[in-house]
Amino acid sequence: MTDIASCFPITDPTLIFFVVMLIILFAPIVMGKLRIPHIIGMVLAGVAVGQYGLNILVRDDSFELFGKVGLYYIMFLASLEMDIEGVRRNKGRFGVFGLLTFAVPFIMTYVACITVLHYSVLASLLLGCIMASNTLIAYPIVGRYGLQRKPSVTLSVGSSMISLLMALVSLAAIVAAYGGNTGVMFWLWFVGKFVGYCVLMAVLIPRLARWFLRRYSDAVMQFIFVMSMLFMSAALSEAVGLEGIFGAFVAGLILNRFIPHVSPLMNRIEFIGNALFIPYFLIGVGMLINLRLLFAGGGIVGVVIMIVVFGTVGKAVAAYLAGWLFRLPVSSGNMMFGLTSAHAAGAIAMLMVGMKMEVEPGVPLVTDDMLNGVVIMILFTCIISTIMTERAAQQITLRDKEMPEDTTANESEEKVLIPMRYPEYAQRLVNLAMMMRSPKNTTQMVGLNVVYDDDDMPRKQEQGQRLLERMTQYAAAADIHMQTQVRVAANIANGIRHAYKEFRATEILIGMHMHPEVSQKFWGEFHQSLFNGLNSQIIMARLTQPLATIRRIQVAVPSRAQFEPGFYRWLERLCRLGCNLECHTEFFGREDVLPLIENYVLSRHHDMRVSYTRMAHWAEMPSLAASISADNLFVVVTARKGTVSYKNALEFLPDEITRHFSGSNIMIIFPDQHGDAMDEMTFAQPQHTEEHSAYEAIGKWIKKKL
């Protein structure tokens, strides 16, 4: 019998690459279950397969090659995504806050490392540079709340660029001074090389970029050209005694205006980096980490505490001091602290530079304690940043009380997309869409049938075409023109999202999952991917009887729903439905939202039969089940995670509907949100979402056993 243990660690390059691809593929799924940031997840995966973990892989030359490419890629993408024009317009404030958010944590970390941890000057300066920079991993949260133009947000974005640039310049100076003479001539020579390099890149790269991009439009050639500029800049940076990551950062700054943020070229650059180079680099970093040291005693716990506390406190002091200087509210200071407190891949990049340095032969500058401490620090600061930014975004939204504009008057822009699959249910969806449509517009419906790209595709396409033809005739009887499309896709959710874009639809009306033989999950195979990947209004309906037989509509509205961008859109749809069905509509909600609904109904649908009932807490929703009859329609206005009206109780919505409203007519509404989730592509953001976390599954299992 073959001894399996003798097969490990794997040394064959092909198998190593295969295992790494499996990790990149499955790590987001596992991390989604554990609710762990994906950057940390990839590092932990590297720890698990490395020599200090399960010893599955050997850290061969591929990790050196792809790791270095990933290192440069991180810095290159960081500078490509920065708003250079915004920094130029507000350079005064940006300069002040950028200097503060760099200098305060740098000095505090340096002093703490020297006095408390007793590190060398070089090691203390290195950690100071790491903590002085930051990564805007929480910025997508700001986008979900639509606060991108708030002063605190623009200040944080601009200062992050300045602090990162200053940290990289300081790091380059540290590396240049390492092991050499640091007299006056050395620093004059360093400054001369630094200025000469920057001038050369600022003159050379724009000229080459304009010449090449004007003459060649081939997608592959443009991508290769950009990569060539990246590595040319990094190589020249190393040649003059600076670090390669500084050169990569400078290349991104210079090419920033040549590569629009929303362009096919930018999409390709981000895709290649996020899919291969950056994960490969992070896994390689994880393989260097020895987590056993955490349980071996020593001072690593103290190192982690010191780095996290002093670095985070330094960022907090800088944020609130800048907020006081600029006379901004405390909530703005919270936002500035939240956005600038996280450290991610950039910190690892600078740490990797320090790992090449030795205090003396065989004695590295970066000890195992420092390496593990920085990685654990990244985990803590990412959590702190996310929590603070989320809290500050809600505070600013409620502080400014910015209600969404009532855009329902522009009814010509309405176009509802109706994905249909089951013939017995399609007519009810079309009928529901007609009930909620504006009578002023007759070209606002799109029928969609998405089929899998498999051997049975031709037959399913024909079935889908026949279904859509019948629904087109049904809509035509009401003098409504319906556009139709049978679409082939490997993933149903992606097929619906891309059709939504192509038809320029404004919302989606889709049937709820009702076929347990297809999937046991409440949301089915793709519904969750759909509402997590699209920020537009999505209405999911489960109608157990014809709409004409509905006698009452009951609507559960969460608190603070009035601050969501799609507030008036879903309210208008429900008012039209209630008026067309001529049935009584009852809204349940808190005192903050019910008066606004009442004012809207009185001004636009004064003849509507309506009542309002106070629901003090969302936990009261299951008690409504007793009052819902078979001929009632129960509507739940929910929210996507990370929005102002979202609450933890919504996590249990699938269980509550299954338990209390299993036989009822149900409609679940996900309102419009800010931004476009389809265009988000960043490795710091989760690219996969699980319906339930592993912790919920374990909790349910324990509860069942007990």
Residue pairs with C-beta under 8 A, 6 or more apart in sequence:
8 54
8 55
8 56
9 51
9 55
9 56
9 57
9 58
10 16
10 19
10 56
10 57
10 58
11 58
11 60
13 60
13 62
16 57
16 58
16 60
16 62
17 62
19 49
19 56
19 57
20 57
20 62
20 279
20 280
20 283
23 42
23 45
23 46
23 49
23 279
23 283
24 42
24 275
24 276
24 279
24 280
24 283
27 38
27 41
27 42
27 45
27 279
28 38
28 41
28 686
28 687
28 688
29 688
29 690
30 41
31 37
31 38
31 40
31 41
31 686
32 686
32 688
32 689
32 690
33 690
33 692
33 693
33 694
33 697
34 41
34 693
34 694
34 695
35 693
35 695
36 44
37 137
37 379
37 382
37 383
37 684
37 686
38 683
38 684
38 685
38 686
38 687
39 137
39 282
39 344
39 345
39 378
39 382
39 683
39 684
40 375
40 378
40 379
40 382
42 279
42 282
42 283
42 286
43 282
43 283
43 285
43 286
43 289
43 348
43 375
43 378
44 286
45 283
45 286
46 282
46 283
46 284
46 285
46 286
46 287
46 288
46 289
47 53
47 286
47 287
47 289
47 291
48 54
48 56
48 286
49 56
49 57
49 283
49 286
49 287
50 56
50 57
50 59
50 286
50 287
50 288
50 289
51 58
51 59
51 287
52 287
52 289
52 290
52 291
52 292
53 291
57 287
59 284
59 287
59 288
62 280
63 280
63 283
63 284
63 287
64 284
66 276
66 277
66 280
66 281
66 284
67 280
67 281
67 284
67 285
67 352
68 244
68 281
69 277
69 280
69 281
70 273
70 277
70 278
70 279
70 280
70 281
70 282
70 284
71 244
71 245
71 248
71 281
71 349
71 352
72 230
72 231
72 234
72 244
72 245
72 247
72 248
73 230
73 248
73 273
73 277
73 278
73 281
74 245
74 273
74 278
74 281
74 345
74 346
74 349
75 168
75 245
75 246
75 248
75 249
75 252
75 346
75 349
76 230
76 248
76 249
76 251
76 252
76 273
77 252
77 269
77 270
77 273
78 135
78 164
78 249
78 252
78 346
79 161
79 248
79 249
79 250
79 251
79 252
79 253
79 256
80 252
80 255
80 256
80 259
80 266
80 269
81 261
81 682
82 157
82 161
82 252
82 253
82 256
83 154
83 157
83 158
84 253
84 256
84 257
86 154
86 157
86 158
87 94
87 158
87 161
87 162
90 154
90 155
90 158
93 155
93 158
93 326
94 155
94 158
94 159
94 162
95 162
96 322
96 325
97 155
97 156
97 158
97 159
97 318
97 322
97 326
97 336
98 158
98 159
98 160
98 161
98 162
98 163
98 166
99 162
99 166
100 159
100 318
100 321
100 322
101 132
101 134
101 159
101 160
101 163
101 315
101 318
101 319
101 322
101 340
102 132
102 133
102 162
102 163
102 166
102 167
103 132
103 318
104 314
104 315
104 317
104 318
104 321
105 128
105 131
105 132
105 310
105 311
105 313
105 314
105 315
105 318
106 128
106 129
106 131
106 132
106 167
106 170
106 314
107 128
107 314
108 310
108 311
108 313
108 314
108 317
109 124
109 127
109 128
109 130
109 131
109 132
109 307
109 310
109 311
109 314
110 124
110 125
110 127
110 128
112 306
112 310
113 119
113 123
113 124
113 127
113 128
113 306
114 121
114 124
116 302
116 306
117 124
117 299
117 302
117 303
117 306
119 127
119 370
120 359
120 365
122 174
122 178
122 357
122 359
122 365
123 354
123 365
123 366
123 367
123 370
125 170
125 174
126 171
126 174
126 350
126 351
126 354
126 365
126 366
127 307
127 370
127 374
128 170
129 167
129 168
129 170
129 171
129 174
129 350
130 167
130 311
130 343
130 347
130 350
130 351
130 374
131 307
131 310
131 311
131 314
131 315
131 343
131 347
132 163
132 166
132 167
132 170
132 314
133 163
133 164
133 167
133 168
133 343
133 346
133 347
133 350
134 160
134 163
134 164
134 315
134 339
134 340
134 341
134 342
134 343
134 346
135 160
135 342
135 343
135 344
135 345
135 346
135 347
135 684
136 156
136 157
136 160
136 339
136 340
136 342
137 342
137 344
137 382
137 385
137 386
137 684
138 338
138 339
138 342
138 385
138 386
138 388
138 389
138 390
139 157
139 339
140 680
140 682
140 684
140 685
141 386
141 389
141 390
141 393
141 642
142 148
142 150
142 153
142 335
142 339
142 389
142 393
143 674
143 675
143 680
144 393
144 535
144 640
144 642
144 643
144 673
144 674
144 675
145 393
145 394
145 396
145 397
145 643
145 644
145 674
146 565
146 674
146 675
147 153
147 335
147 393
147 396
147 397
148 154
150 332
150 335
150 396
151 326
151 328
151 332
152 323
152 328
152 331
152 332
152 333
152 335
152 336
152 392
152 396
153 335
153 339
155 322
155 326
155 336
156 335
156 336
156 339
156 340
157 339
159 322
159 340
160 339
160 340
163 340
164 249
164 346
165 249
167 350
168 243
168 245
168 246
168 249
168 350
169 194
169 246
171 243
171 246
171 350
171 353
172 194
172 241
172 242
172 243
172 246
173 190
175 241
175 242
175 243
175 353
175 357
176 186
176 190
176 241
176 242
177 186
177 190
178 357
180 186
190 241
193 240
193 241
193 242
194 240
194 242
196 240
197 236
197 237
197 240
197 242
197 247
197 250
198 250
200 236
201 233
201 236
201 247
201 250
201 251
201 254
202 254
205 229
205 233
205 251
205 254
205 255
206 254
206 258
208 229
209 225
209 229
209 254
209 255
209 258
210 258
212 222
212 225
213 222
213 225
213 258
216 222
216 225
219 264
219 265
219 268
222 265
223 265
223 268
223 269
223 272
226 255
226 259
226 265
226 269
229 251
229 255
230 248
230 251
230 252
232 251
233 247
233 248
233 250
233 251
233 254
234 244
234 245
234 247
234 248
234 251
235 244
235 247
236 247
237 243
237 244
237 246
237 247
237 248
237 250
238 244
238 247
243 353
245 349
245 350
245 353
259 265
259 266
259 269
260 266
262 679
267 681
270 681
270 682
271 681
273 683
274 681
274 682
274 683
274 687
278 345
278 683
279 683
281 345
282 345
282 348
285 348
285 352
285 375
286 375
288 355
288 371
289 371
289 372
289 375
290 368
290 372
291 372
293 300
293 368
293 369
293 372
294 300
294 301
294 372
298 369
299 369
300 368
300 369
300 372
300 373
303 369
303 370
303 372
303 373
304 372
304 373
304 376
304 377
304 380
307 373
307 374
307 377
308 376
308 377
308 380
308 381
311 343
311 377
311 381
312 341
312 380
312 381
312 384
315 337
315 340
315 341
316 337
316 341
318 340
319 333
319 336
319 337
319 340
319 341
320 330
320 333
320 336
320 337
322 328
322 333
322 336
323 329
323 330
323 332
323 333
323 336
324 333
328 336
329 399
331 392
331 395
331 396
331 399
332 392
332 396
334 388
334 391
334 392
334 395
335 389
335 392
335 393
335 396
337 388
337 392
338 384
338 385
338 386
338 387
338 388
338 389
338 390
338 391
338 392
339 385
339 389
341 381
341 384
341 385
341 388
342 381
342 382
342 384
342 385
342 386
343 377
343 378
343 381
343 382
344 378
344 382
344 684
345 683
345 684
347 374
347 377
347 378
348 374
348 375
348 378
351 366
351 370
351 371
351 374
354 365
354 366
355 364
355 365
355 366
355 371
357 364
357 365
357 366
358 364
358 365
359 365
390 642
393 644
394 644
397 563
397 644
398 560
398 563
398 644
401 563
402 563
403 562
403 563
403 567
403 596
404 562
404 563
404 564
404 565
404 566
404 567
404 568
405 568
406 568
406 600
407 568
407 569
408 568
408 569
408 572
408 604
411 438
411 440
411 441
412 440
412 441
413 506
414 437
414 438
414 441
414 444
414 506
414 507
415 443
415 444
415 445
415 446
415 503
415 504
415 505
415 506
415 507
416 433
416 436
416 437
416 444
416 445
416 446
416 505
416 506
416 507
416 508
416 509
417 446
417 448
417 496
417 499
417 500
417 503
417 505
417 507
417 508
417 509
418 429
418 430
418 433
418 445
418 446
418 447
418 448
418 508
418 509
418 510
419 448
419 449
419 450
419 496
419 499
419 508
419 510
420 426
420 429
420 430
420 447
420 448
420 449
420 467
420 468
420 471
420 511
421 449
421 450
421 464
421 511
422 511
423 467
423 470
425 511
425 543
426 467
426 470
426 471
427 471
427 474
428 541
428 543
428 546
428 547
429 509
429 510
429 511
429 541
430 445
430 447
430 471
430 474
430 475
430 482
431 546
431 547
432 509
432 541
432 543
432 547
432 577
433 445
433 509
434 445
434 475
434 478
434 480
435 547
435 576
435 577
435 580
435 581
436 509
436 573
436 574
436 576
436 577
436 580
437 444
437 445
437 480
437 576
438 444
438 576
442 479
442 480
442 481
443 480
443 481
443 483
444 480
445 475
445 480
445 481
445 482
445 483
446 482
446 483
446 484
446 485
446 499
446 503
446 505
447 468
447 471
447 472
447 475
447 482
447 483
447 484
447 485
448 484
448 485
448 487
448 496
448 499
449 464
449 465
449 467
449 468
449 484
449 485
449 486
449 487
450 486
450 487
450 488
450 489
450 492
450 495
450 496
450 499
451 457
451 460
451 461
451 464
451 486
451 487
451 488
451 489
452 460
452 488
452 489
452 490
452 492
453 488
453 489
453 490
457 488
461 486
461 488
464 486
465 486
468 484
468 485
468 486
469 484
471 482
471 484
472 482
472 484
475 481
475 482
476 482
483 503
485 499
485 503
487 495
487 498
487 499
488 495
489 495
489 498
491 526
491 529
492 525
492 526
493 526
493 527
493 529
493 530
493 533
496 508
496 510
496 526
496 530
497 530
497 533
497 534
497 678
499 505
500 508
500 534
500 536
501 678
505 536
506 536
506 537
506 569
507 536
507 537
507 538
507 539
507 569
507 672
508 530
508 534
508 536
508 537
508 538
508 539
509 539
509 541
510 527
510 530
510 538
510 539
510 540
510 541
511 540
511 541
511 542
512 527
512 540
512 541
512 542
512 666
512 668
513 519
513 521
513 522
513 523
513 524
513 525
513 527
514 542
515 524
518 524
518 525
519 525
521 528
521 691
522 654
522 655
522 657
522 658
522 691
523 654
523 691
527 540
528 689
528 691
529 689
530 538
531 538
531 640
531 670
532 640
532 677
532 689
533 677
533 678
534 677
534 678
535 640
535 672
535 673
535 674
535 675
535 676
535 677
536 566
536 672
536 673
537 566
537 569
537 570
537 669
537 670
537 671
537 672
538 669
538 670
539 570
539 573
539 667
539 668
539 669
539 670
540 667
540 668
540 669
540 670
541 666
541 667
541 668
542 665
542 666
542 667
543 633
543 665
544 630
544 663
544 664
544 665
545 630
545 631
545 665
547 581
548 581
549 631
550 581
550 583
550 631
550 632
550 633
550 665
551 583
551 584
551 629
551 631
551 632
552 583
552 584
552 585
552 586
552 629
552 631
552 632
552 633
553 574
553 577
553 578
553 581
553 583
553 584
553 585
553 586
553 632
553 633
553 635
554 585
554 586
554 588
554 624
554 627
554 628
554 632
554 633
554 634
554 635
555 574
555 585
555 586
555 587
555 588
555 635
555 637
556 588
556 589
556 615
556 618
556 621
556 624
556 634
556 635
556 636
556 637
557 587
557 588
557 589
557 593
557 594
557 597
557 637
558 589
558 593
558 618
558 637
558 638
558 639
558 645
558 646
558 647
558 650
559 589
559 590
559 592
559 593
559 618
559 645
559 647
560 592
560 593
560 644
560 645
561 567
561 589
561 593
561 637
561 639
561 645
561 671
562 592
562 593
562 596
563 644
563 645
564 639
564 643
564 644
564 645
564 671
564 672
564 673
565 671
565 672
565 673
565 674
566 671
566 672
566 673
567 596
567 671
568 600
569 671
569 672
570 637
570 669
570 671
571 597
571 600
572 604
574 585
574 635
575 585
575 600
575 601
575 604
575 605
575 608
576 605
578 584
578 585
578 605
578 608
578 609
578 610
579 605
579 607
579 608
582 609
583 609
584 609
584 610
584 611
585 608
585 609
585 610
585 611
586 610
586 611
586 612
586 613
587 594
587 597
587 610
587 611
587 612
587 613
588 613
588 614
588 615
588 621
588 624
589 597
589 612
589 614
589 615
590 614
590 615
590 616
591 614
594 612
594 614
597 612
598 610
598 612
601 608
601 610
615 621
618 647
618 649
618 650
619 649
621 636
621 656
622 656
622 659
622 660
624 634
625 660
625 661
625 664
628 634
628 661
628 664
630 663
630 664
632 664
632 665
633 665
633 666
633 667
634 661
634 664
634 665
634 666
634 667
635 666
635 667
635 668
635 669
636 653
636 657
636 666
636 667
636 668
636 669
637 669
637 671
638 650
638 653
638 668
638 669
638 670
639 645
639 646
639 647
639 650
639 670
639 671
640 646
640 670
640 673
641 650
643 673
651 696
653 668
654 691
657 666
657 668
